Amino acid sequence: MRVAALGDVAAGTVVGVEAMGLNLAVYHLESGEVCVTDNVCTHAFALLSDGWFENGTIECPLHAGQFDVRTGKGLGAPVEEDLRVFRTRVEDGAILIELPG
């Protein structure tokens, strides 16, 4: 499923998008890699796309919980549950994800 155009997500930034009823965070790492996760923090309702993003780590704007955007792994308290990560590829300038199930 197409979630965004690569040109809409500058390198080093995160953008929130809604697609097919999903609230997603699209990350464009400085290395050129693109990752997509759920946009809502697993600790408390906050949009990760409003958080601080650097070097493949997103910090929740509410309680400063951090996640690795490549794996979804929570990187310490207060996070107790990892983020859902979507298989992602870039094709013809479009960011595509594989939907679960």
N, C-alpha and C positions, 0 to 999 in steps of 0.2 A: 504494500500500500504506500502511495506517495504521501509524505507528511509535510514537505517543504522543498523549496528550491535551495540549492547550495549557496547561491548568491544572496539569500535572505539571512544567512547565519555567518557573520564575519568570523574569521579565525580568532580564537581566544574568547569567544562569547557563547552564551547559552540563550536560547529563545524558547518561550513556551508556545505550544501549538495545541489546538484541539482538532482531532480527526476521528471520525467514526465513533464518537462518544468517548474517546480516550483523551485524557489530559496529559500531554507529553512534554518532556524537556528535550530539546535537540541541542547537543553540544558540538562545537567545531573546535577541536584542539589545535594548538599552534602547530603541531606536527602535520596537520591536514586531515587527521583521522576524524570521523564523525561518529558520535554515539547518541543513542536515544534511550531514555528511561521514563518511568512514570514521573510526572512533574510534582506530585504531592509527597511530602516527606512522610516516612513511615512512623515517625515518632509523634507528631502532632500536625494538624492540618496547616500547612504552609506551602506555598508554591516555591519549589526549588529554583525555578527560573528567576525568582526575585533575589536569590542568594548570591554569595560570592563564589566565583568560579576561577580556578587557576590550576595549571599543571595536572589536569585530569581529575581534580577534586572539586566537588560542589559542597558548599556549606549552607545549611538551612538558615534562612533569615530569622527564624523564630527562636531557636534554642542552640544554634551553632553546631548541631550535629553534622557530621561530614560523611560523604560517600565517595567511593571511587566510581566515576561515571562509566568506566570500561566494564566493570564487573558487577556494579551495584552494591558491592560490599560496604557495610557500615564500618566506619573507622573509629569507633569508640563511643562512649556515653555522650548524650543520652540515647543514641540509636541502639535499638535491640533487634530490629528487623531490616534485612537488606532490601534494596530497591529492585523492582522488576526491570530488567534490561531487555531491549528488543534487538534481534539480529538486524543489522543495518548495512546497507550498501548505497553507493552513489552511482547513478547511471544517467548519462546524458544530462548532467546538471541537476538531477532530481534526487532527493534523499528518500530512500525507500526503506520500509521496515517489513519484517515478517510478523504477521499476527499470530498469537498463540492459538493452538488447537486447530 
